[in-house]
Amino acid sequence: MKDTILEILRAAGRPLSLNELCVQCGNSAENVQAAVDALMRDGRAARTRKGKFALPELLGLIRGTAVFTHSGAPMLLADTSA
């Protein structure tokens, strides 16, 4: 299910609503929402301000780990593995 949602988001090239994902997956809203939640936890999908879902790359987001320097300044260590 997660791979199917990723393929749909990749093919769409734009953020999709939960209803649009349900129609394209042919699955219930509960199942699609659970799969999208899991993808967001893994950093493989993101929610827009309007509540739609997209691939992080399409939204200009970078996957990484937040770290803090000794002085307390925040930094992002970008994840280079794709």
Secondary structure as GFF3:
##gff-version 3
##sequence-region A 1 82
A	DSSP	alpha_helix	2	12	.	.	.	ID=ss1
A	DSSP	alpha_helix	18	25	.	.	.	ID=ss2
A	DSSP	alpha_helix	29	42	.	.	.	ID=ss3
A	DSSP	beta_strand	46	47	.	.	.	ID=ss4
A	DSSP	beta_strand	53	54	.	.	.	ID=ss5
A	DSSP	three_ten_helix	56	59	.	.	.	ID=ss6
A	DSSP	beta_strand	64	68	.	.	.	ID=ss7
A	DSSP	beta_strand	74	78	.	.	.	ID=ss8
###
